[in-house]
Amino acid sequence: MPIYDSSSSDSDDEHDHHFTQKKLFGRERPLHSILGGGRVADVLLWRDTRLSGGILAGVTILWLLFEVAEYNFLTLACHLSITAMLIAFIWSNLALLFDREPPRIPELILTERSMKDLAHVFHGKLSRLLTILFDIARGKDLKTFLLAIGSLWIISVVGGSVNAGNLFYFGFVSLQTSFALYERYESEIDNAVTNGTKHLNKLYRKFDKKVLNKIPRGPVNGGKKFK
């Protein structure tokens, strides 16, 4: 008849009791705030469904053109330029025909204020990115430094065996969908991760008790020495 180890069961129950559900990666702030709280966060979390859907559709069209239809980039650029020139030609001549003012496309697209705003935003983002990368490279946080080195190495290995276009597209789709799915099913995912971690801890404690603790160890410092 098997003997029931009550002490082991009580120890496991005590561990499980203190193992409360935590947020994924131990985060404390809302996901929208962690992602920056701006337009990028809105796109990743699908707060603006039209913009998020439009970006996803645009990237999908580019992926289909370059990777599936094997469209050459230079050919596509020339075809887009031809189409834009034809549209501008027809628009300008129709405006003159109906005695309307022709469109001033360069002034509409490249206004001085919009270019200054774009340059200011780009400078701020680039400066912040370089500061973060420099702090990681200095090794202030050794864990983050090693994690960055390992991640770059994994990406280099994957990039050597997978087409760059496919890697970029599927990475983008995963990035744009995973955050939104996690925000929608946050409780279920956190609960599954917590239960999985709890189960792994139970397995490790059993492995440690039945295997690791039975491995002969060398004499500790200060013990008797045998000749």
Residue, then its C-alpha position, 0 to 999 in steps of 0.5 A: m500500500p503506497i505511503y502518502d507523504s503528507s509533509s511533501s503535500d503540505s509543502d507543495d500546497e504552501h508553495d502554491h498558496h503563496f504563488t499568486q497570479k501575476k501579470l505577464f513579465g511582472r508588469e505593473r503599468p497598463l499595456h498601452s502605457i508600456l508601449g508609449g501611450g501614443r499613436v504607435a500604441d494605438v496602432l499595436l492595440w487596434r484602438d484605431t481600427r481603420l489605421s491599424g487595418g490600413i497599415l496591415a493591408g498595406v504591408t500585406i500588399l507589399w509582401l504579396l508583390f515582392e515575395v509572392a509575385e516577385y515584383n522588382f522594387l525598381t519596376l514597382a517604383c517606376h510604375l508608381s511614378i508613371t501612375a502618379m504622373l498620369i493622375a497629375f496630368i489628367w487632374s491639371n488638364l481637367a482643372l484648366l478645362f473647367d476653369r479651376e485652379p490646378p492642384r498644388i501637390p508639392e505645397l500640400i504634401l511638403t509644407e514647411r511646418s509638416m517637415k519641421d514637425l517630422a524632423h523634430v519627431f524623428h530627432g527625438k525618437l532617434s535620440r531616445l533609441l540611441t540613448i537606450l542602445f548606448d546604455i545597453a552597450r555600456g553594460k550597466d545592466l548585465k542581464t539586459f546586455l546579455l539578453a540583447i547579445g543573445s537576441l541579436w545572435i538568434i535573429s542573425v541565425v534565423g535571418g540566415s535561413v529565412n528570407a528577409g522579406n518573409l521574416f519582416y512580414f511575419g514579424f510585423v503581423s505577429l507584433q501587430t496582433s499579439f499585443a491586441l490579443y493579449e489585451r483582450y484575453e489578458s486574464e486568461i493568458d495571465n492565469a495560464v502563465t501562472n498555472g504553467t509556472k506553478h506546474l513547472n515549479k512542482l516538477y522541479r521540486k519533485f526532480d530536486k527531491k528524487v534525483l538531485n538530492k540523491i546525487p553524491r556530493g563531495p566533502v564540504n569545507g572543514g570536513k574530515k579528509f580521508k587518505 
